[in-house]
Amino acid sequence: MHPKALLEALAVNEVDYVLIGGLAAAFHGTTRITRDIDIAYATHRANLERICRVMNAFEPRRVVLGKPEGGVLSLTPEILKRNPALRILTTVGEIDMLDKIEGFATYGLVKTHAQAGDIGFPVIVLSIEGLIKTKTALKRPKDTQDIVELEAIREAQSLTNSIASTKFRLD
């Protein structure tokens, strides 16, 4: 898996997306290793065209029941509209493309729980709160440990922020 190449291409092409799932959780500090890249994306026509251009550069193949199916797929906005949850295998790894995610009724709501990061270029990542919300809604056993870690990270960040904002007097 080579997420940096994909994330950089999404940034350069100004795709409206949010990194979600295990890689987003790792961005915040969780320790579980993930095997794929999960992204949610805006579904307006211009964005669909941009995301298809990016994905097509990485030679996507549809994944069905965990295995690549057929040859290279030329993604189009119409294919994405017919497949709101699409798993593809590319030259940068397996990618789950979702127009919305569990716990959020719309992509717009996902976007309100996103935050900007910088890894040499801008990356938009689902917040800790957003990750906890979606992982709780999914109710999958593999997400339980992520939730525990994300809650611990959130608590540590809250404590750090409290300490940083406290003024100490040394008399």
N, C-alpha and C positions, 0 to 999 in steps of 0.2 A: 504494500500500500504506500502510495506517495501523495498524501493529501496536499502538501505544500504547492505542488504544480497545479492542482485543480483550484485550490483557494486563490492562488495568484491570478489564474486565468479568469476566475469569476470576478475578482476585483478589477483587473485591467479592462474587462468588458462591461463593467458597471452593471452586473447582474444583481437584481434585488433578491437576496436569499438570506437565510439564517442557518448557520451550522448548528445541528442538533445532535442528539444521541450520544453514543459513547465517546466520540472524539471531542464533542463540546464539553462533556463531563471531564475528560482528561485535561482540556484547556484550563479548567478551574482547579485541577489538582487531584482528581480521583486516580486510582491506581489500576483499575481494570483495563486490560488490553482489549481493543476492539479490532475487528477485522474489516470494517467497512466505513464508509463516509456517508453520513446522513445529512441531507439538506432539505429544508423547506423553501419554497420559492413563491413569488408573486405570479399570478396567472394572467396579468394583462398582456396583450399581444406583443408589444415591444419587448417585454422581459422574456416571454417565451421564445421569441426569435433569438435573443442574446444567449439564453441558456442553451438552446439547441446548438447554436454555433460553437459554444464552448465545449459541450459534451461531444459533439461530432468530431472535434479535433482529437479526442481521446479514443476513437474507434469503439463506440459502445456496442455491446451485444446484450440482448435481453437475457435475464436469468429467470428460469422457471424451476421451481422446486429445488433450488440450490445449485442448479447446473446451467452453464451457458447454453443458449438455444439458438441455432441458426448462425448466419454470418453477421457481418457488421451491419448495424441498424443505422439508418439515417434518420435521426430524430427530427420531428417537425412539431410545431405548435399543436397541430391536430392530434398527433400521437399523445402528447402530454395531456391534452384535454380529455382524451378517451381513457387515459391511464393515470388517475390522480395519485397513485402509488406505484412507482415503477422502479424495479431493481435492474441495474445494468452492470456488466463487467466491462471495464475499460483498461487502457494501458496504465492508468494510475491506481487501479484497484476497483473493488466493488463499491457501487454507489447506490444508495436508496434515495430516490427523488420523490418528494411528497408535496402536494399543494396545500396540505394542512396536517396537523398532528393531533394525536389524542390529548385531551385536556383543554383544547382550544378549538372554538367553533370555526374560526377563520384564520387565514394567514396573517391578516392585519393584527389580530390579537397575539399571534406568535411574535410578530415584529415589535409589539409594545413591551415584550419581555426579553428583548435582545439587547446586547451591548456591543459596542465597538471595541476591538482589540487591535493590536499591531504586532505583526510577526515579520516586519520588514515591508509589509504592505497591509492595508486595512483588511480585517476579517470581522464578520458580524457573527456573534455567538449567542446562543440562547443563555440567558442568565441562570444562576443557580436556582432561583425561585422558579423560573420557567421549567428547568430540567426536573426539579422535584415534582412539579405539577404534572408534567407529561408522564414521567416514570411511575408516578402513583396511579395515574389514570390507566396506564397500560396493564398494570397488575401482573407483570411477568416476574418469575422468580429471579432471573438474572439482574433485574433492576433493583432488587432489595438492597444489595450491598452498595450500589451507586447512591441510593437515597441516604443510607446511613452516612456514607462518606461526604456527600454533598451537605447534609445537615451539620456535620462536624466542621466542615470548611466554613459554612455560613456562620456558625457560632464563633469560630476562631477569628473570622474577619470582623464580626461584631465586637468581640472583646478587644481586638487590636484597635479598632476605630474608637472605642470608648476610652482606652488607655491613651491613645494619641490626642484625644480632645480634652483630657483631664489636665488641669494645671496643677502641678505639684508645687508646694511651698516647702522650702527647706529653711527652717529657722533654727 
